[in-house]
Amino acid sequence: MNIVVCVKYVPDATGDRRFNDADHTVDRVGVDGLLSELDEYAVEEALKIVEASDGSEGEVTVLTVGPEQAADAIRKSLQMGAHKGVHVLDDAIHGSDAAATSLLLAEAIKKVGAESAWDLVICGMASTDGSMSVVPAMLAERLGVAQVTFGSEISVTGDMVSIRRDGDTATETVEASTPLVLSVTDQSNEPRYPSFKGIMAAKKKPVETWSLADLGVPAEQVGLAAAWTKVDASAARPPREAGTIVTDEGDGAARLVEFLAGQKFI
Amino acid sequence: MTAPLDLFAIDGLLDDEERGIRDTVRRFCDDRIRPEIAGWFEDASVPARELSVELGRVGLLGMHLHGYGCAGTNAVSYGLACVELEAADSGIRSLVSVQGSLAMFAIWRYGSDEQKEEWLPQMARGEAIGCFGLTEADYGSDPGGMRTRAKRDGDDWVLSGSKMWITNGSVADVAVVWARTDDGIRGFVVPTDSAGFSATEIDHKMSLRASVTSGLSFEDLRLPASALLPEARGLSGPLGCLSEARFGIVFGALGAARDCLETTIAYAGERQVFGKPLTAYQLTQAKLADMTLELGKGMLLALHLGRLKDAGTLRPEQVSLGKLNNVREAIAIARECRTILAASGITLDYPVMRHANNLESVLTYEGTSEVHQLVIGQALTGESAFR
């Protein structure tokens, strides 16, 4: 089974993140980036599926759209065990929204498919920066294939994929046939650490870099100018106010309960 | 704000592979070691067997050795892994050092093909744990005086004597034991289920509590001829292994220091004294600046030694430079950090005193600071002043 995993390079959530003042896009200067943690689950799921179908010649291709540093996200995925990488890189892509991103991913996936057919596209449930969760659905639409989102348990038999989806009120198990776009949650698996052998092997794995021209996508269809949505204004949240300190003068428990009840926590 | 080692732009001295390995070990420690370590230290109980398998899965065991299922990384990567492990706890780094640099290295460097095939792959996976028996109760800095003896009996060897302060001893599946023979000091690969082998865990330690330390005893322990390490003759065998392990300590000790310093900077930023944070006082900043200097200088020295090792030109006296300086400075940093944390610093809620206590062992094991001074002194003067 051949699988394409879409991954995103995001600013490190533990760093100081902000939008830049000029165009309100993510300011990438001075902030370390990394493979979106939620995408690690997608990589892990793909690796598990390919490893479980032993004997077959399955490959995991990891695909990203992003600036030059986004190669880090590909490298991390290759270190975990993915077989090859594709990086869609073009200055005109800066500021692309979800719709344009899904267009670029879809065209890149078609190009991957022209070389060797794919069975599954797996995405994370959301990016840890934009957290819109819409790209998998848009991607399935553009590719004209079925989509199942928010899978928390995946099993594959032949060309049938069984997916458990955990909702707030019910759990459902759905089945879909390949080709299929799937997104997986952070409950789906436990992403592996890149082993040292994996880290050393990653250097030798092929990574292709494709421009808009390689994908046949006109520059007018992507980037900030083509975005259907844009950020008009952004402001940092005011720092949180200091909490209330209750000094226990024998009535600490009662005052604590009073506070919690007042805030409707209990 | 800038992290201490970022001031030195250390990352720029590493390649992608080295950073990748460091990041993996850091994350492993964050996920697996840090949440548990205070409890392991408090209880003096570490799940060594379970942990070994997990460490093996990452590739940490014998990581800088080539072949036999070992990852085969460069020496700098091994050093960086030691930094991350020891930033979690010196005891965990000790487990990895003893397995990879002492037990596995001895077999890898001096063993027969059969010994390598039998032990190295399962040790790399962490399914078999190794220990290294050189030190005895009365022979530490002068291992050449050892009393443990191996006598020939037909083709067999009969081992008798005891070893002390042996990391991993009670949990080991295999011990590399050094003994006096008619042919000088020789090494033996001893399965710990051999008749006549026993290990006793040393209790009541104030240091390396998250590490198994044992005494080993051999009572007329019979070994086949194939147990002898064929390529090691004399003290240079075990000393070669120690030089490997010391190399890891040159890096590792800085991990403990870094953890103390980062903890302390965060603590001092939060801690209000006379109405402003402790970090806003000049005395605190002077301490932090001085500690950062020593940490960074130590890291630059470690990386320099690592590059020499990868180039194949590192000499034992240069490893002594690194161990003497970096452990000495690490323990000084840990103690200085404690003065900033004050009372909080003595608890296991913070890692500082745990690191300081661990570093007391690191200061003297694998060659005391004084022995390293003498090694350096000899290199400088040509005079051997050990005895």
Interface residues (C-beta under 8 A of the other chain):
Chain A: R75 K76 Q79 Y193 P194 S195 F196 K197 I199 M200 A202 K203
Chain B: D16 E17 G20 I21 T24 R27 F28 R57 V58 G59 L60 M63 A71 G72 T73 S77
